[in-house]
Amino acid sequence: MTPPASPRLGEPRVTAAPYLSMKGAAVALLVAIVLFWPMLLADGPLYYNDTYYYWERGNKIAAYLSGQPFEIEGAGTNLTGNADLRAGMMVRSLPYAVYTYLTGASPLGLYLLCLLQGAAVLWAFFALVPPLDRSHRPALLAGFAFVALGSSLPWFVSYAMPDILGAIPVIYYVCMARRIEELGAWQRIALLMLTIGAITTHYGNVPLSIGLAGAVVAWRAVRGSLTRNALILTIAPVLAALALNMTAGVVATHEASPAPKRLPIMLARSLEDGPARWYLDDVCPEAGYTMCEIFETMPDNISDFLWTNDKFGTASDAQIDGVREEELTILWEAFKRYPAEQTGAIFGNATRQVFTIGTDQLYPLRPEQSAMDLTGLISPDVQVDKPAGFAMFDMVVPWATLAAAILLAGAIITGRVAPIYVEAAAILALALIINAAIFGGLSAPVDRYQGRIAWLIPALLALALATRMRSASPSGTLAAST
């Protein structure tokens, strides 16, 4: 069937993705609220140590830019309008720090933070949904129930962290493989803007997007559909996100960097795995590294290096910046000395990350904390007791995700999935591998890194089967995009 011409800006309805609309945005908000059910188990939004640090850094940035004196409760910090931001300050994303501060300042606090980003991801997913008729509502409802109860989606929609936003670049590049031309002009613009914003919320989203963009360019080149417009739309989110990060760095910290004030996570990973630690033990103090100044004995795990060891936490601004500057040099020298060990560690961590999904590092707020008043937000103790329901879903989510992956693979092999969703499944598989390599291989294999996009497996399965059933139904007509 010949695809319809690409709709123009301002057209009231686009056949390929009718739910990527203003009404669809309202539906996404309502669905996000439905997906808040893990909050019932936790008596509020879920959060992690980093939630506090995002808010604290956003608060500091806002005070610095406004020139107003302020004090962060529990942080022992008092800046005035004449004070510069701490040169050694460490952040994970300046844009997300500001977003956390602004939403946290609203009457809804962390509820609004979760609601807006959850709805944004759901609305982006509507770009993959073709027109569906009433006769297939039972199949759609069954698929939604499976995703809402058995996948990682509700947990990350309820999580006051940027993790869920990592799914938006994956969705975007699924669309870029073929479907983007079938969207209306304003839909393409909206999806592009969402993707740019999502990439900026975590530095790890940049290499993930670069990998997916490269795959899409290669696939379109093989198919002979790599037009100039397609190439621009493919690389634009990455370039724009890098530009935004650099601009934010210049404005807030006077540092022109694609990852301003980043944490030395890769060095921390290599210290725990061994190669960087062995190398520094051999060459310090003669090598003159800042790490040699800070540590007499190199830490052997990430927590001791970045969090619990008072030496790095109380290092001077110049020393913290010095560690950032020498990170890649140390990693390269360590790799040259221990290539097999470093390569094996990365592949081993990445492999574990592929299959690591659950509710670890998703914590309930303490009784003394309020989701609607972040001025008293404190970093949680990692030993916070979790509600009983969490343990059950630590089993449900991985097994449900694995079952969905097997069913999706089986449907593809037997030809029961439309071609567009075969491509989508291939890009999703690649995204899961790249994601595991970046976050597990270079950081640490933990549940939340893979769980943030793993819900796309059952979601894609539900959508693929629903559209397949629709195409086989006498009462329905197959959408051109499928």
Disulfide bonds with the S-S distance in Angstrom:
Cys284-Cys292 1.86
